[in-house]
């Protein structure tokens, strides 16, 4: 067996892959509140109920 082809090198690759996966998952979870804030900011504050406009219209 050559140097570097044993279980130690393989363990290092697995550890690096797991660390990358955890960092990507953390980035996705951390990005969630920004997406939520963006979606809430572009939704209208008023809606139609029984033909009448309900809610607060800050543009009038």
Residue, then its C-alpha position, 0 to 999 in steps of 0.5 A: x500500500x502506498x503512503x496516503x492511501x490508508x484509512x487516515x487519508x480517507x478519514x480526512x476526506x470524510x471529515x472535510x466533506x462533513x464539514x462542508x455539508x454542515x457549513x452549507x446547511x448553516x448558510x441555508x438556515x442563516x439565509x432564511x430570515x433574509x428571504x422571509x423579510x424580503x417576502x414580507x416586505x413585498x406582500x400587500x398589507x391590504x386584502x379584499x374581504x366580501x368586496x371591501x378592502x381590509x387592512x392598512x394602506x400606507x400609500x394613501 
